[in-house]
Amino acid sequence: MELLTRNNFEGWMQKLMERLDRQDELLLAMKAEGKQPTITE
């Protein structure tokens, strides 16, 4: 297992935040089109 370092952690968090930003942009685009996104878990 890879040792968790500050750089590894920051890189992982950066990737996570980028994915969340893309998801937010997608949801806002869907809302602007008048669609109601359905979230399934």
N, C-alpha and C positions, 0 to 999 in steps of 0.2 A: 504494500500500500504506500502511496506517495505521502511523504511528510507534508503536513499542512504548514505552510509558511505564510507570512503576510502577503507576499507577492501572489502566491497561489490563491489565497482567499480573495484578494482584491480582483484578480482576474476572473475568478468564478462569479463574484458579485457583479462585475461589469457585464458579463454575459447574461446573467439573470435579469439585470435591469434593462438591457437592450431588448430582450425578449418581451418583457412586460411593456416597454414602450411601444413595440410593434403591435402587441395585442390591443393596447389602448387606442392606437391609431386606427386599427381595423374596426374596433367597436364604435368609435366615433364616426367613421365613414359609413358603417351600416346604419347608425342612428340618423345620420344626415339624409340617407336615402329613404328613411321612413320605415325601415325594417326593424322588427323587434328581435334582437338576438336571443336565442335560447341557449342556456348553459346547461349542459348535461354532465353529471358527475358519476 
